Amino acid sequence: MFTDIFDEHFPYYLSVGMTARQYWNEDVTLTVAYRRAQELRDKRVNRDAWLQGAYIYNALCCASPLFRDLAPEGTQASPYLDRPFPLTADEVQAREEEKMREAAEGFRAFVAAKNSERKEGQNHGY
Amino acid sequence: MAKQIKFPYKGKQYILEYNRAAAKRVETLGFRVGEIDAKPNVMIPLLFAGAFAMHHPKVIGDQALIDEIFGKIKDRDALLSSLLSMYRETVTSLFEEPEDDEGNISWGMEG
């Protein structure tokens, strides 16, 4: 009988947030939406756990110089991330563009310094 | 959205639909989907009457009205097929993805 199947699945749908009234008295296809919502929640929880693992791994890697038994005096940990990992495509792109800007800026500063050195050399007759 | 059957009768719009409470109720009254072929005279009226419970609970107690409406329904084979589909959806929606929605069904009445 379907009644047995309804009773068997009732606790699951209560656990994912359906009310008893919704399960028994309202549109039967609500269970489809609740099931899909739970799948999305599970994916999000899994991703959050993975992300936390990535941050912990990064922190351990940064601190790892300090864990060596024979590390020289004055050994310091590498700096931890100064901002979160980029997660969305837009954030990744913005980060790449920023890196390119910093690299270009660094190159400009290097060229300017070299040019300045050469001019000083010419002034001193080198 | 779950399937519905809509029709007018004597100036009133009726909506037939199955929720789980209605399916449980008709099973309590003796409906068995596997016995439709063996006992159509018992099972089909039960299935039809049960579809009123969700939107017209007061009609459930008026068997004469339900029989009268059933007597006027056109194409009872198609009606039975739709009612069975609605009844089965109470279970299939628990663990299957829905089929393409054929939309709500408007039904013709004789007379």
gemmi code that builds the backbone of each chain (N, CA, C; Angstrom):
import gemmi

chains = {
    "A": [
        ("MET", (0.847, -1.188, 0.000), (0.000, 0.000, 0.000), (0.887, 1.244, 0.000)),
        ("PHE", (0.417, 2.272, -0.632), (1.187, 3.506, -0.675), (1.348, 4.100, 0.723)),
        ("THR", (0.390, 3.863, 1.567), (0.451, 4.402, 2.925), (1.755, 4.019, 3.619)),
        ("ASP", (2.175, 2.779, 3.427), (3.415, 2.322, 4.063), (4.609, 3.105, 3.528)),
        ("ILE", (4.587, 3.386, 2.235), (5.688, 4.141, 1.626), (5.668, 5.587, 2.127)),
        ("PHE", (4.476, 6.162, 2.241), (4.370, 7.537, 2.770), (4.979, 7.589, 4.175)),
        ("ASP", (4.596, 6.624, 5.011), (5.073, 6.623, 6.401), (6.590, 6.424, 6.468)),
        ("GLU", (7.096, 5.607, 5.538), (8.544, 5.321, 5.528), (9.352, 6.577, 5.173)),
        ("HIS", (8.863, 7.375, 4.249), (9.610, 8.545, 3.775), (9.329, 9.811, 4.578)),
        ("PHE", (8.301, 9.785, 5.392), (7.888, 10.972, 6.150), (9.025, 11.547, 7.005)),
        ("PRO", (9.747, 10.724, 7.778), (10.821, 11.294, 8.616), (11.907, 11.994, 7.811)),
        ("TYR", (12.246, 11.430, 6.649), (13.284, 12.070, 5.833), (12.854, 13.480, 5.445)),
        ("TYR", (11.610, 13.608, 4.967), (11.173, 14.930, 4.502), (10.992, 15.911, 5.659)),
        ("LEU", (10.667, 15.410, 6.829), (10.664, 16.282, 8.013), (12.081, 16.766, 8.291)),
        ("SER", (13.057, 15.863, 8.106), (14.442, 16.226, 8.425), (15.004, 17.265, 7.459)),
        ("VAL", (14.450, 17.333, 6.247), (14.955, 18.354, 5.310), (14.105, 19.615, 5.324)),
        ("GLY", (13.190, 19.711, 6.296), (12.521, 20.988, 6.524), (11.058, 21.076, 6.116)),
        ("MET", (10.528, 20.003, 5.547), (9.091, 20.047, 5.222), (8.292, 19.975, 6.512)),
        ("THR", (7.140, 20.634, 6.496), (6.239, 20.464, 7.643), (5.347, 19.255, 7.366)),
        ("ALA", (4.723, 18.773, 8.425), (3.815, 17.637, 8.266), (2.655, 18.034, 7.349)),
        ("ARG", (2.188, 19.262, 7.505), (1.071, 19.717, 6.680), (1.459, 19.715, 5.205)),
        ("GLN", (2.654, 20.217, 4.906), (3.099, 20.240, 3.509), (3.176, 18.821, 2.957)),
        ("TYR", (3.718, 17.907, 3.737), (3.920, 16.544, 3.249), (2.595, 15.843, 2.987)),
        ("TRP", (1.666, 15.955, 3.909), (0.426, 15.189, 3.799), (-0.671, 15.904, 3.009)),
        ("ASN", (-0.754, 17.219, 3.138), (-1.938, 17.912, 2.636), (-1.732, 18.813, 1.427)),
        ("GLU", (-0.483, 19.156, 1.122), (-0.292, 20.108, 0.032), (0.178, 19.401, -1.248)),
        ("ASP", (0.557, 20.194, -2.225), (0.953, 19.699, -3.545), (2.011, 18.597, -3.390)),
        ("VAL", (1.754, 17.433, -3.952), (2.670, 16.295, -3.751), (4.042, 16.536, -4.372)),
        ("THR", (4.122, 17.427, -5.356), (5.418, 17.649, -6.014), (6.347, 18.558, -5.198)),
        ("LEU", (5.879, 19.046, -4.059), (6.765, 19.821, -3.166), (7.978, 18.988, -2.754)),
        ("THR", (7.784, 17.692, -2.624), (8.900, 16.831, -2.196), (10.046, 16.883, -3.202)),
        ("VAL", (9.746, 17.085, -4.467), (10.801, 17.174, -5.478), (11.686, 18.383, -5.196)),
        ("ALA", (11.059, 19.527, -4.895), (11.814, 20.752, -4.610), (12.625, 20.603, -3.332)),
        ("TYR", (12.035, 19.990, -2.304), (12.763, 19.812, -1.048), (13.953, 18.881, -1.235)),
        ("ARG", (13.769, 17.865, -2.067), (14.864, 16.930, -2.317), (16.001, 17.632, -3.038)),
        ("ARG", (15.668, 18.435, -4.051), (16.699, 19.160, -4.791), (17.383, 20.187, -3.902)),
        ("ALA", (16.614, 20.829, -3.030), (17.195, 21.822, -2.116), (18.194, 21.149, -1.187)),
        ("GLN", (17.879, 19.954, -0.728), (18.785, 19.231, 0.157), (20.067, 18.847, -0.582)),
        ("GLU", (19.939, 18.477, -1.843), (21.137, 18.155, -2.628), (22.032, 19.380, -2.753)),
        ("LEU", (21.439, 20.538, -2.967), (22.227, 21.775, -3.070), (22.902, 22.085, -1.732)),
        ("ARG", (22.181, 21.861, -0.628), (22.756, 22.099, 0.703), (23.935, 21.174, 0.942)),
        ("ASP", (23.767, 19.908, 0.563), (24.851, 18.930, 0.749), (26.088, 19.343, -0.040)),
        ("LYS", (25.866, 19.829, -1.262), (27.006, 20.261, -2.099), (27.706, 21.443, -1.442)),
        ("ARG", (26.907, 22.361, -0.887), (27.489, 23.558, -0.275), (28.289, 23.197, 0.972)),
        ("VAL", (27.738, 22.325, 1.797), (28.441, 21.888, 3.010), (29.746, 21.210, 2.627)),
        ("ASN", (29.702, 20.382, 1.598), (30.902, 19.668, 1.161), (31.962, 20.650, 0.662)),
        ("ARG", (31.525, 21.641, -0.101), (32.472, 22.624, -0.612), (33.064, 23.450, 0.534)),
        ("ASP", (32.233, 23.827, 1.503), (32.735, 24.598, 2.643), (33.779, 23.794, 3.416)),
        ("ALA", (33.534, 22.500, 3.582), (34.494, 21.657, 4.310), (35.812, 21.572, 3.542)),
        ("TRP", (35.700, 21.431, 2.222), (36.901, 21.366, 1.382), (37.685, 22.673, 1.481)),
        ("LEU", (36.946, 23.795, 1.437), (37.588, 25.103, 1.483), (38.311, 25.305, 2.814)),
        ("GLN", (37.667, 24.869, 3.884), (38.303, 25.008, 5.194), (39.584, 24.183, 5.237)),
        ("GLY", (39.534, 22.986, 4.644), (40.737, 22.154, 4.559), (41.851, 22.869, 3.809)),
        ("ALA", (41.478, 23.572, 2.722), (42.476, 24.299, 1.925), (43.127, 25.405, 2.759)),
        ("TYR", (42.317, 26.100, 3.563), (42.877, 27.172, 4.407), (43.781, 26.588, 5.486)),
        ("ILE", (43.368, 25.478, 6.076), (44.183, 24.850, 7.125), (45.496, 24.368, 6.524)),
        ("TYR", (45.407, 23.755, 5.339), (46.619, 23.286, 4.650), (47.564, 24.460, 4.382)),
        ("ASN", (47.001, 25.569, 3.897), (47.807, 26.756, 3.604), (48.469, 27.285, 4.871)),
        ("ALA", (47.716, 27.322, 5.970), (48.265, 27.821, 7.230), (49.410, 26.929, 7.713)),
        ("LEU", (49.216, 25.613, 7.590), (50.274, 24.690, 8.033), (51.521, 24.852, 7.185)),
        ("CYS", (51.306, 25.008, 5.865), (52.466, 25.201, 4.980), (53.218, 26.477, 5.358)),
        ("CYS", (52.471, 27.548, 5.660), (53.116, 28.818, 6.025), (53.915, 28.671, 7.317)),
        ("ALA", (53.351, 27.919, 8.263), (54.000, 27.778, 9.575), (55.058, 26.688, 9.585)),
        ("SER", (55.122, 25.866, 8.536), (55.993, 24.675, 8.547), (57.470, 24.961, 8.815)),
        ("PRO", (58.053, 26.121, 8.406), (59.465, 26.353, 8.747), (59.733, 26.291, 10.251)),
        ("LEU", (58.713, 26.604, 11.034), (58.887, 26.642, 12.485), (58.843, 25.243, 13.104)),
        ("PHE", (58.366, 24.257, 12.300), (58.207, 22.918, 12.857), (59.496, 22.095, 12.753)),
        ("ARG", (60.468, 22.632, 12.003), (61.696, 21.858, 11.824), (62.499, 21.890, 13.111)),
        ("ASP", (62.961, 20.711, 13.512), (63.710, 20.610, 14.766), (64.966, 21.469, 14.767)),
        ("LEU", (65.656, 21.495, 13.645), (66.961, 22.169, 13.599), (66.892, 23.481, 12.823)),
        ("ALA", (65.732, 24.116, 12.873), (65.595, 25.389, 12.147), (66.536, 26.418, 12.762)),
        ("PRO", (67.217, 27.188, 11.911), (68.140, 28.192, 12.437), (67.400, 29.244, 13.246)),
        ("GLU", (68.154, 29.897, 14.143), (67.572, 30.956, 14.960), (67.055, 32.061, 14.047)),
        ("GLY", (65.905, 32.588, 14.387), (65.360, 33.681, 13.589), (64.461, 33.213, 12.467)),
        ("THR", (64.332, 31.879, 12.320), (63.435, 31.375, 11.273), (62.017, 31.877, 11.539)),
        ("GLN", (61.391, 32.334, 10.486), (60.022, 32.846, 10.638), (59.067, 32.062, 9.744)),
        ("ALA", (57.838, 32.090, 10.149), (56.806, 31.480, 9.311), (56.581, 32.367, 8.099)),
        ("SER", (56.188, 31.746, 7.004), (55.780, 32.538, 5.834), (54.480, 33.249, 6.167)),
        ("PRO", (54.267, 34.387, 5.544), (53.014, 35.079, 5.868), (51.797, 34.289, 5.386)),
        ("TYR", (50.772, 34.318, 6.211), (49.511, 33.679, 5.842), (48.855, 34.521, 4.736)),
        ("LEU", (47.891, 33.917, 4.014), (47.153, 34.621, 2.957), (46.685, 35.976, 3.475)),
        ("ASP", (46.848, 37.009, 2.654), (46.381, 38.325, 3.099), (44.920, 38.560, 2.730)),
        ("ARG", (44.338, 37.638, 1.974), (42.909, 37.735, 1.668), (42.405, 36.345, 1.275)),
        ("PRO", (41.086, 36.154, 1.230), (40.549, 34.822, 0.941), (40.896, 34.362, -0.466)),
        ("PHE", (40.789, 33.054, -0.698), (40.929, 32.515, -2.044), (39.827, 33.105, -2.918)),
        ("PRO", (40.151, 33.418, -4.158), (39.046, 33.827, -5.036), (38.206, 32.602, -5.387)),
        ("LEU", (36.893, 32.757, -5.327), (36.026, 31.592, -5.535), (35.236, 31.665, -6.843)),
        ("THR", (34.790, 32.856, -7.199), (33.966, 32.971, -8.403), (34.860, 33.297, -9.588)),
        ("ALA", (34.328, 33.115, -10.798), (35.082, 33.413, -12.023), (35.474, 34.892, -12.050)),
        ("ASP", (34.565, 35.759, -11.584), (34.868, 37.202, -11.567), (36.024, 37.501, -10.620)),
        ("GLU", (36.009, 36.860, -9.464), (37.076, 37.102, -8.478), (38.411, 36.605, -9.016)),
        ("VAL", (38.381, 35.447, -9.681), (39.625, 34.906, -10.241), (40.172, 35.855, -11.288)),
        ("GLN", (39.303, 36.348, -12.143), (39.740, 37.250, -13.204), (40.299, 38.542, -12.619)),
        ("ALA", (39.603, 39.103, -11.616), (40.062, 40.347, -10.977), (41.439, 40.132, -10.354)),
        ("ARG", (41.634, 38.958, -9.741), (42.932, 38.657, -9.114), (44.030, 38.560, -10.165)),
        ("GLU", (43.728, 37.907, -11.306), (44.715, 37.792, -12.390), (45.095, 39.167, -12.908)),
        ("GLU", (44.094, 40.020, -13.103), (44.348, 41.372, -13.623), (45.197, 42.156, -12.638)),
        ("GLU", (44.935, 41.978, -11.361), (45.715, 42.686, -10.352), (47.158, 42.212, -10.378)),
        ("LYS", (47.349, 40.906, -10.545), (48.722, 40.363, -10.621), (49.451, 40.948, -11.816)),
        ("MET", (48.750, 41.029, -12.946), (49.382, 41.561, -14.151), (49.736, 43.025, -13.960)),
        ("ARG", (48.839, 43.769, -13.299), (49.112, 45.191, -13.040), (50.333, 45.325, -12.141)),
        ("GLU", (50.414, 44.518, -11.103), (51.547, 44.583, -10.181), (52.827, 44.200, -10.894)),
        ("ALA", (52.739, 43.186, -11.766), (53.941, 42.773, -12.504), (54.388, 43.896, -13.430)),
        ("ALA", (53.432, 44.528, -14.120), (53.774, 45.627, -15.047), (54.372, 46.786, -14.264)),
        ("GLU", (53.796, 47.071, -13.115), (54.291, 48.158, -12.264), (55.713, 47.857, -11.793)),
        ("GLY", (55.927, 46.628, -11.445), (57.246, 46.210, -10.985), (58.275, 46.340, -12.098)),
        ("PHE", (57.857, 45.947, -13.303), (58.758, 46.040, -14.448), (59.080, 47.500, -14.752)),
        ("ARG", (58.065, 48.346, -14.690), (58.276, 49.794, -14.937), (59.267, 50.364, -13.931)),
        ("ALA", (59.069, 49.982, -12.695), (59.969, 50.487, -11.637), (61.390, 49.989, -11.887)),
        ("PHE", (61.532, 48.732, -12.339), (62.856, 48.155, -12.628), (63.527, 48.915, -13.766)),
        ("VAL", (62.762, 49.169, -14.847), (63.309, 49.885, -16.010), (63.704, 51.299, -15.608)),
        ("ALA", (62.854, 51.944, -14.819), (63.137, 53.318, -14.380), (64.417, 53.338, -13.557)),
        ("ALA", (64.596, 52.333, -12.694), (65.792, 52.267, -11.853), (67.028, 52.042, -12.716)),
        ("LYS", (66.920, 51.176, -13.690), (68.059, 50.900, -14.582), (68.418, 52.127, -15.398)),
        ("ASN", (67.391, 52.802, -15.898), (67.632, 54.028, -16.672), (68.319, 55.067, -15.803)),
        ("SER", (67.876, 55.158, -14.585), (68.445, 56.121, -13.648), (69.915, 55.780, -13.391)),
        ("GLU", (70.219, 54.506, -13.226), (71.610, 54.066, -12.999), (72.474, 54.436, -14.199)),
        ("ARG", (71.918, 54.184, -15.402), (72.703, 54.451, -16.621), (73.002, 55.939, -16.736)),
        ("LYS", (72.026, 56.758, -16.425), (72.225, 58.226, -16.512), (73.301, 58.662, -15.530)),
        ("GLU", (73.251, 58.103, -14.340), (74.266, 58.461, -13.328), (75.639, 58.056, -13.823)),
        ("GLY", (75.713, 56.888, -14.459), (76.966, 56.386, -14.990), (77.509, 57.296, -16.071)),
        ("GLN", (76.628, 57.793, -16.936), (77.016, 58.691, -18.028), (77.511, 60.007, -17.431)),
        ("ASN", (76.825, 60.483, -16.391), (77.221, 61.752, -15.777), (78.625, 61.649, -15.175)),
        ("HIS", (78.989, 60.447, -14.691), (80.281, 60.293, -14.071), (81.332, 59.847, -15.078)),
        ("GLY", (80.916, 59.778, -16.316), (81.861, 59.451, -17.380), (82.111, 57.960, -17.522)),
        ("TYR", (81.201, 57.062, -17.100), (81.384, 55.605, -17.265), (80.825, 55.136, -18.591)),
    ],
    "B": [
        ("MET", (4.125, 21.353, -10.533), (2.875, 21.288, -9.797), (2.182, 19.957, -10.073)),
        ("ALA", (1.478, 19.449, -9.067), (0.796, 18.171, -9.226), (-0.343, 18.290, -10.238)),
        ("LYS", (-0.712, 17.132, -10.805), (-1.788, 17.128, -11.808), (-3.128, 17.426, -11.120)),
        ("GLN", (-3.988, 18.114, -11.833), (-5.334, 18.388, -11.357), (-6.303, 18.152, -12.500)),
        ("ILE", (-7.540, 17.809, -12.141), (-8.633, 17.730, -13.120), (-9.660, 18.777, -12.714)),
        ("LYS", (-10.013, 19.625, -13.654), (-10.972, 20.698, -13.325), (-12.200, 20.538, -14.220)),
        ("PHE", (-13.361, 20.776, -13.670), (-14.582, 20.761, -14.471), (-15.661, 21.538, -13.741)),
        ("PRO", (-16.584, 22.086, -14.529), (-17.708, 22.771, -13.910), (-18.885, 21.807, -13.770)),
        ("TYR", (-19.678, 21.988, -12.719), (-20.894, 21.178, -12.599), (-21.911, 21.968, -11.790)),
        ("LYS", (-23.028, 22.184, -12.389), (-24.130, 22.922, -11.750), (-23.638, 24.231, -11.142)),
        ("GLY", (-22.915, 24.977, -11.983), (-22.500, 26.321, -11.557), (-21.315, 26.373, -10.622)),
        ("LYS", (-20.744, 25.245, -10.313), (-19.600, 25.245, -9.395), (-18.390, 24.628, -10.106)),
        ("GLN", (-17.209, 25.221, -9.824), (-15.979, 24.687, -10.407), (-15.386, 23.652, -9.443)),
        ("TYR", (-15.118, 22.460, -9.967), (-14.539, 21.405, -9.137), (-13.090, 21.156, -9.547)),
        ("ILE", (-12.270, 20.867, -8.549), (-10.865, 20.511, -8.798), (-10.607, 19.167, -8.128)),
        ("LEU", (-10.230, 18.202, -8.930), (-9.871, 16.890, -8.391), (-8.355, 16.794, -8.336)),
        ("GLU", (-7.836, 16.403, -7.185), (-6.381, 16.296, -7.015), (-6.135, 15.320, -5.873)),
        ("TYR", (-5.006, 14.656, -5.939), (-4.632, 13.752, -4.859), (-3.448, 14.305, -4.073)),
        ("ASN", (-3.609, 14.403, -2.769), (-2.459, 14.582, -1.884), (-2.280, 13.274, -1.110)),
        ("ARG", (-1.280, 13.223, -0.294), (-0.978, 11.946, 0.390), (-2.050, 11.598, 1.425)),
        ("ALA", (-2.605, 12.616, 2.039), (-3.669, 12.348, 3.015), (-4.864, 11.710, 2.318)),
        ("ALA", (-5.187, 12.189, 1.118), (-6.315, 11.630, 0.379), (-6.007, 10.201, -0.062)),
        ("ALA", (-4.786, 9.966, -0.504), (-4.406, 8.609, -0.928), (-4.466, 7.656, 0.263)),
        ("LYS", (-3.994, 8.125, 1.405), (-4.030, 7.288, 2.610), (-5.478, 7.002, 2.999)),
        ("ARG", (-6.320, 8.026, 2.840), (-7.720, 7.871, 3.228), (-8.414, 6.808, 2.375)),
        ("VAL", (-8.223, 6.847, 1.045), (-8.924, 5.869, 0.205), (-8.387, 4.457, 0.465)),
        ("GLU", (-7.115, 4.366, 0.811), (-6.582, 3.032, 1.152), (-7.202, 2.534, 2.448)),
        ("THR", (-7.424, 3.427, 3.377), (-8.106, 3.044, 4.622), (-9.518, 2.548, 4.335)),
        ("LEU", (-10.157, 3.147, 3.311), (-11.508, 2.739, 2.938), (-11.540, 1.487, 2.078)),
        ("GLY", (-10.352, 0.975, 1.739), (-10.309, -0.290, 1.029), (-9.789, -0.230, -0.395)),
        ("PHE", (-9.356, 0.935, -0.877), (-8.874, 1.012, -2.254), (-7.538, 0.301, -2.373)),
        ("ARG", (-7.420, -0.532, -3.419), (-6.165, -1.213, -3.736), (-5.956, -1.078, -5.228)),
        ("VAL", (-4.853, -0.401, -5.605), (-4.638, -0.121, -7.023), (-4.491, -1.423, -7.828)),
        ("GLY", (-3.993, -2.472, -7.201), (-3.820, -3.738, -7.889), (-5.117, -4.483, -8.133)),
        ("GLU", (-6.206, -4.010, -7.533), (-7.484, -4.725, -7.667), (-8.466, -3.980, -8.556)),
        ("ILE", (-7.994, -2.974, -9.267), (-8.891, -2.198, -10.139), (-9.489, -3.079, -11.226)),
        ("ASP", (-8.697, -3.942, -11.803), (-9.211, -4.799, -12.881), (-10.152, -5.859, -12.335)),
        ("ALA", (-9.837, -6.374, -11.152), (-10.651, -7.457, -10.579), (-11.951, -6.927, -9.982)),
        ("LYS", (-11.890, -5.724, -9.405), (-13.101, -5.176, -8.734), (-13.339, -3.735, -9.184)),
        ("PRO", (-13.596, -3.516, -10.457), (-13.725, -2.133, -10.935), (-14.907, -1.396, -10.309)),
        ("ASN", (-15.982, -2.098, -10.035), (-17.171, -1.436, -9.488), (-16.971, -0.914, -8.083)),
        ("VAL", (-15.983, -1.459, -7.416), (-15.686, -0.985, -6.053), (-14.544, 0.028, -6.089)),
        ("MET", (-13.500, -0.339, -6.804), (-12.263, 0.474, -6.752), (-12.383, 1.811, -7.480)),
        ("ILE", (-13.024, 1.796, -8.655), (-13.083, 3.051, -9.430), (-13.902, 4.124, -8.710)),
        ("PRO", (-15.065, 3.840, -8.177), (-15.772, 4.883, -7.411), (-14.979, 5.382, -6.205)),
        ("LEU", (-14.263, 4.462, -5.547), (-13.434, 4.898, -4.408), (-12.357, 5.871, -4.877)),
        ("LEU", (-11.684, 5.518, -5.980), (-10.618, 6.365, -6.515), (-11.160, 7.719, -6.917)),
        ("PHE", (-12.331, 7.733, -7.550), (-12.943, 8.994, -7.986), (-13.332, 9.852, -6.786)),
        ("ALA", (-13.984, 9.255, -5.847), (-14.444, 10.004, -4.670), (-13.253, 10.569, -3.878)),
        ("GLY", (-12.197, 9.789, -3.805), (-11.027, 10.215, -3.023), (-10.384, 11.478, -3.562)),
        ("ALA", (-10.549, 11.720, -4.882), (-9.928, 12.886, -5.503), (-10.614, 14.189, -5.117)),
        ("PHE", (-11.777, 14.109, -4.462), (-12.474, 15.318, -4.018), (-11.946, 15.822, -2.674)),
        ("ALA", (-11.270, 14.952, -1.948), (-10.944, 15.248, -0.547), (-10.094, 16.503, -0.382)),
        ("MET", (-9.167, 16.709, -1.328), (-8.196, 17.804, -1.124), (-8.849, 19.178, -1.238)),
        ("HIS", (-9.708, 19.358, -2.270), (-10.261, 20.695, -2.502), (-11.742, 20.797, -2.136)),
        ("HIS", (-12.422, 19.679, -1.975), (-13.856, 19.694, -1.677), (-14.177, 18.679, -0.573)),
        ("PRO", (-13.625, 18.881, 0.614), (-13.803, 17.884, 1.683), (-15.262, 17.683, 2.076)),
        ("LYS", (-16.087, 18.703, 1.917), (-17.501, 18.546, 2.310), (-18.243, 17.647, 1.327)),
        ("VAL", (-17.777, 17.573, 0.114), (-18.433, 16.744, -0.896), (-18.226, 15.261, -0.587)),
        ("ILE", (-17.170, 14.953, 0.114), (-16.845, 13.552, 0.412), (-18.009, 12.852, 1.102)),
        ("GLY", (-18.718, 13.592, 1.938), (-19.819, 12.962, 2.654), (-21.086, 12.836, 1.821)),
        ("ASP", (-21.085, 13.428, 0.623), (-22.293, 13.423, -0.212), (-22.097, 12.435, -1.364)),
        ("GLN", (-22.274, 11.168, -1.071), (-22.045, 10.131, -2.076), (-22.991, 10.264, -3.263)),
        ("ALA", (-24.192, 10.745, -3.005), (-25.172, 10.890, -4.087), (-24.677, 11.905, -5.111)),
        ("LEU", (-24.115, 13.001, -4.626), (-23.588, 14.025, -5.529), (-22.402, 13.471, -6.318)),
        ("ILE", (-21.526, 12.760, -5.642), (-20.350, 12.196, -6.315), (-20.792, 11.216, -7.399)),
        ("ASP", (-21.781, 10.373, -7.087), (-22.279, 9.409, -8.087), (-22.915, 10.142, -9.256)),
        ("GLU", (-23.615, 11.230, -8.946), (-24.275, 12.016, -9.990), (-23.226, 12.619, -10.917)),
        ("ILE", (-22.182, 13.191, -10.330), (-21.110, 13.794, -11.137), (-20.426, 12.712, -11.970)),
        ("PHE", (-20.141, 11.585, -11.349), (-19.472, 10.497, -12.073), (-20.303, 10.031, -13.257)),
        ("GLY", (-21.617, 10.021, -13.072), (-22.510, 9.599, -14.149), (-22.484, 10.534, -15.341)),
        ("LYS", (-22.107, 11.795, -15.101), (-22.115, 12.793, -16.176), (-20.757, 12.945, -16.850)),
        ("ILE", (-19.742, 12.325, -16.308), (-18.374, 12.512, -16.823), (-18.260, 11.854, -18.197)),
        ("LYS", (-17.613, 12.589, -19.120), (-17.341, 12.007, -20.436), (-16.030, 11.230, -20.372)),
        ("ASP", (-15.899, 10.274, -21.227), (-14.640, 9.550, -21.422), (-14.079, 9.016, -20.096)),
        ("ARG", (-14.731, 8.055, -19.534), (-14.354, 7.536, -18.211), (-13.042, 6.768, -18.243)),
        ("ASP", (-12.700, 6.187, -19.393), (-11.412, 5.475, -19.479), (-10.263, 6.457, -19.294)),
        ("ALA", (-10.355, 7.594, -19.972), (-9.304, 8.607, -19.846), (-9.303, 9.181, -18.426)),
        ("LEU", (-10.521, 9.318, -17.857), (-10.620, 9.815, -16.483), (-9.917, 8.871, -15.527)),
        ("LEU", (-10.168, 7.577, -15.699), (-9.546, 6.578, -14.824), (-8.024, 6.639, -14.946)),
        ("SER", (-7.559, 6.774, -16.176), (-6.116, 6.857, -16.410), (-5.522, 8.072, -15.704)),
        ("SER", (-6.208, 9.196, -15.787), (-5.719, 10.425, -15.134), (-5.747, 10.286, -13.623)),
        ("LEU", (-6.822, 9.713, -13.102), (-6.924, 9.555, -11.650), (-5.813, 8.637, -11.127)),
        ("LEU", (-5.560, 7.554, -11.874), (-4.493, 6.632, -11.447), (-3.143, 7.335, -11.473)),
        ("SER", (-2.934, 8.157, -12.495), (-1.679, 8.904, -12.587), (-1.517, 9.851, -11.397)),
        ("MET", (-2.610, 10.510, -11.029), (-2.580, 11.438, -9.891), (-2.317, 10.668, -8.595)),
        ("TYR", (-2.965, 9.526, -8.479), (-2.791, 8.706, -7.270), (-1.347, 8.211, -7.169)),
        ("ARG", (-0.790, 7.744, -8.293), (0.589, 7.222, -8.275), (1.594, 8.334, -8.004)),
        ("GLU", (1.281, 9.540, -8.426), (2.209, 10.661, -8.244), (2.448, 10.950, -6.755)),
        ("THR", (1.493, 10.570, -5.912), (1.695, 10.772, -4.475), (2.909, 9.987, -3.982)),
        ("VAL", (3.220, 8.869, -4.653), (4.381, 8.058, -4.277), (5.597, 8.387, -5.138)),
        ("THR", (5.405, 8.486, -6.453), (6.563, 8.698, -7.333), (7.275, 10.011, -7.033)),
        ("SER", (6.537, 11.004, -6.540), (7.160, 12.297, -6.225), (8.119, 12.194, -5.039)),
        ("LEU", (8.066, 11.075, -4.313), (8.955, 10.908, -3.165), (10.373, 10.558, -3.573)),
        ("PHE", (10.527, 9.942, -4.754), (11.887, 9.533, -5.118), (12.189, 9.571, -6.601)),
        ("GLU", (11.273, 10.071, -7.429), (11.575, 10.176, -8.853), (11.540, 11.629, -9.273)),
        ("GLU", (12.221, 11.910, -10.394), (12.114, 13.231, -10.971), (10.802, 13.301, -11.748)),
        ("PRO", (10.139, 14.447, -11.732), (8.830, 14.515, -12.388), (8.963, 14.415, -13.899)),
        ("GLU", (7.928, 13.848, -14.532), (7.904, 13.811, -15.998), (7.493, 15.192, -16.492)),
        ("ASP", (7.568, 15.384, -17.796), (7.148, 16.674, -18.343), (5.728, 16.962, -17.932)),
        ("ASP", (5.539, 18.165, -17.486), (4.230, 18.542, -16.978), (3.229, 18.695, -18.130)),
        ("GLU", (2.197, 17.851, -18.134), (1.206, 17.978, -19.205), (0.182, 19.053, -18.858)),
        ("GLY", (0.343, 19.675, -17.681), (-0.548, 20.757, -17.302), (-1.816, 20.240, -16.679)),
        ("ASN", (-2.631, 21.173, -16.187), (-3.908, 20.787, -15.603), (-4.863, 20.341, -16.708)),
        ("ILE", (-5.794, 19.499, -16.313), (-6.687, 18.921, -17.309), (-8.085, 19.460, -17.069)),
        ("SER", (-8.673, 19.989, -18.112), (-10.072, 20.374, -18.016), (-10.902, 19.238, -18.578)),
        ("TRP", (-12.009, 18.931, -17.890), (-12.780, 17.766, -18.284), (-14.152, 18.168, -18.786)),
        ("GLY", (-14.588, 17.402, -19.790), (-15.933, 17.648, -20.318), (-16.974, 16.905, -19.507)),
        ("MET", (-18.153, 17.488, -19.427), (-19.260, 16.873, -18.723), (-20.411, 16.678, -19.703)),
        ("GLU", (-21.161, 15.628, -19.510), (-22.309, 15.385, -20.374), (-23.485, 16.217, -19.886)),
        ("GLY", (-24.332, 16.532, -20.812), (-25.569, 17.209, -20.456), (-25.427, 18.695, -20.219)),
    ],
}
model = gemmi.Model(1)
for chain_id, residues in chains.items():
    chain = gemmi.Chain(chain_id)
    for i, (resn, *xyz) in enumerate(residues, 1):
        res = gemmi.Residue()
        res.name, res.seqid = resn, gemmi.SeqId(i, " ")
        for name, pos in zip(("N", "CA", "C"), xyz):
            atom = gemmi.Atom()
            atom.name, atom.element = name, gemmi.Element(name[0])
            atom.pos, atom.b_iso = gemmi.Position(*pos), 0.0
            res.add_atom(atom)
        chain.add_residue(res)
    model.add_chain(chain)
structure = gemmi.Structure()
structure.add_model(model)
structure.setup_entities()
